[in-house]
Amino acid sequence: MRFQFPIIIIDEDFRSENTSGFGVRALAKAIEGEGIEVLGVTGYGDLASFAQQQSRASTFIVSIDDEEFNSEEEADRVIENLRQFVAEIRFRNADIPIFLYGETRTSRHIPNDVLREMHGFIHMFEDTPEFIARYVVREARSYLDSLAPPFFRALTHYAADGSYSWHCPGHSGGVAFLKSPVGQMFHQFFGENMLRADVCNAVDELGQLLDHTGPVAASERNAARIFHCDHLYFVTNGTSTSNKMVWHSTVAPGDVVVVDRNCHKSILHSIIMTGAVPVFLTPTRNHYGIIGPIPLEEFKIENIRKKIAANPFVSKTAAKNPRILTITQSTYDGVLYNVEAIKEMLDGEIDTLHFDEAWLPHAAFHDFYGDYHAIGEDRGRCKESMIFSTQSTHKMLAGLSQASQILVQDSEERQLDRDIFNEAYLMHTSTSPQYSIIASCDVAAAMMEPPGGPALVEESLAEALDFRRAMRKVDDEFGDNDWWFKVWGPEYLSDDGIPEREDWMLKAGERWHGFGDLAPGFNMLDPIKATLITPGLDVDGDFAEWGIPAGVLTKYLAEHGIVVEKTGLYSFFIMFTIGITKGRWNTLVTELQQFKDDFDRNRPLWRVMPEFIAKHPRYERVGLKDLCMQIHAFYQKHDVARLTTEMYLSDMVPAMRPTDAFAKTAHREVDRVPIDDLEGRVTSVLLTPYPPGIPLLIPGERFNATIVRYLKFARDFNGSFPGFETDIHGLVKADVNGQTGYCVDCVIQD
């Protein structure tokens, strides 16, 4: 399969009608005759922007013209420009060929630090253009041949092979779609290559995801090398499934497990499926609704043992040590833990330390993150405990949706039994995995190979800080007598460059985070995660006279082409992944300014949010500011910021093992209980408010008065402001006294 990677020639005479111009264009024509496109430019332009073209090029040919060396000053300028250009290229790409092209100048005119980065030195008119072209094209093709990692290489070869398909899927490489008009649309939209590459596990030359053989295994080994772990497994069902694989390989019914209360629901599903008995570590929260870190004290083994002793469902025959600890690393809003501190405290006390790093696969590729991620280069092993990290390559890296991976670091005394682990892996993996997702796992890992990967992460960090600086600049220009949005983070922000780790540490008692007395050096904020705070609420939970609920703002942004990741009461969340561009975040800043203008002028919703009004015409004549004030007043009346904080920190009393309570649902031994009657009842389902999407109650826990009060608020709010409903998974609509109301399935009382 041929890919389009042109050879880029940089020569100020490329379009000139002189001998040098004729010569370089003859070379370009000869290269094109070898089947590779040529892109000719007359200068570097902005070096950093130009160097980014390395991802689209197969070779650079840079001209060194005689007239550029007419004076020592001019020669120094040329050499310095060349040095900077080469440095920018090599910062991102260690392997792309770079050739120098000159008339009479030779290697003795080029400093060694530049010369050693070259693949060759071409002298004009010494050889025929055709000979030089073959030489350059050979190097370009050799470079391109080295790029594809093992599985992606095998898949592209298979798709280009032209073999007739007699195996699943039934569209047979896309042929079935060509037999139907709507199928033709589908084929044209997704394209030949995607459909030819959609194959089943009967294709021997592609290897097997299910038993990790062939090119699949080679790619997993390659990714393990890149991510500095002992074992790595690609997963095509997302990190929800990766988490379940780790748990089912480790946890059995009755085992005691230690779990971050701020965990993804897949961890709670794992508790239910394995029959484990959970004890929870409770994170801090602030009144913005941002989840903070679990205090260091909670990790001390004596405190964990006290929680275990207090749990009535822990069997006296349970293993001495908890089987697994699962920590969310990082939180949605970017709070990180010092992993080495956790390992030092719990090595040998808990059999397996599992870090759910769905939002942190980039951390291994930049020194900024230090010990604040699970597995990395030159990181010490635990003596007894095994380390697992589950990562969503589709969230922060370049994987397709559902692309995930499991990283494993053996302990000094214990190695992963791959056969036993694979039994749990098979329990959750489809026997018909999507091979495009496997290929994206393969490529996403290869993209992080140094120096390219570290350069991508550094670029994300730089863009995230530039965005924060731009937001502060706008705030400063508006001044104290006007309003603007804040980006949650430390008060000090460097004027330029990438961040210093110390500046992003969460220190005890700092008002900006509101998490109280934190242990020194234990937690850090990832600058790549940006939570924007809207006016109307402070970190203490106090409401201002006016405010902008974030739900209104994010619906406004969505109509203007900006869709955010998570929306809270007075905050919303964006990520600076490796795919973020200057254009994207600058557009966000301008749209926020447009919202401010529309809000200050109280422009009618039919003008500024027409799509929303088409669905909810009741708001047609309401002004944008008026709507914000109505919702703000409702929030203020119910003191909702403190209410949501209190409910997540309230006492969650276990009345049954989660697996036993959920089993009542399967046997239909449940009551559908109205909200007003929930206090004291035992839930048989997960209750998960969005935002923040963190389960509030798990099966087997009792409803308390605070949680019931929140559900009543949500019911009243949803009735008052349709279109801005609070979504709570676990609430079901049912008949309540002849009217439709909200209920929760609870275990039937004896």
Secondary structure, DSSP 4 states (H G I P E B T S, - for coil): -----PEEEE-TTTT-SSHHHHHHHHHHHHHHHTT--EEEES---SHHHHHGGGGT-SEEEEEE-GGGGSSHHHHHHHHHHHHHHHHHHHHH-SSS-EEEEESS--GGGS-HHHHTT-SEEEETTTS-HHHHHHHHHHHHHHHHHHHS-HHHHHHHHHHHH-PPP-SSSTTTTTGGGGGSHHHHHHHHHH-HHHHHT---TT-GGG-BTTTTBHHHHHHHHHHHHHTT-SEEEEESS-HHHHHHHHHHTT--TT-EEEEESS--HHHHHHHHHHT-EEEEEPPPB-TTS-B-PPPGGGGSHHHHHHHHHH-TT--TTS-SS-SEEEEESS-TT-EEE-HHHHHHHHBTTBSEEEEE-TT-TTGGG-GGGTTSSSS-TTPPPPSS-EEEEEE-TTTSSSPPTT-EEEEEE--SS----HHHHHHHHHHHS-SS--HHHHHHHHHHHHHTSTTHHHHHHHHHHHHHHHHHHHHHHHHHHH-TTS---EE-S-S---SSSSPPGGGGB--TT-TTT---SPPTTSEEE-TTEEEEE-TTB-TTSPBPSS---HHHHHHHHHHTT---SEE-SSEEEEE--TT--HHHHHHHHHHHHHHHHHHHTT-BHHHH-HHHHHH-GGGTT-BHHHHHHHHHHHHHHTTHHHHHHHHHHS---B-S-HHHHHHHHHTT-EEEEEGGG-TT-BBSS-BEEETTT--SB-TTBBP-HHHHHHHHHHHHHHHHSTTSPPEEET-EEEEETTEEEEEEEEEPP-
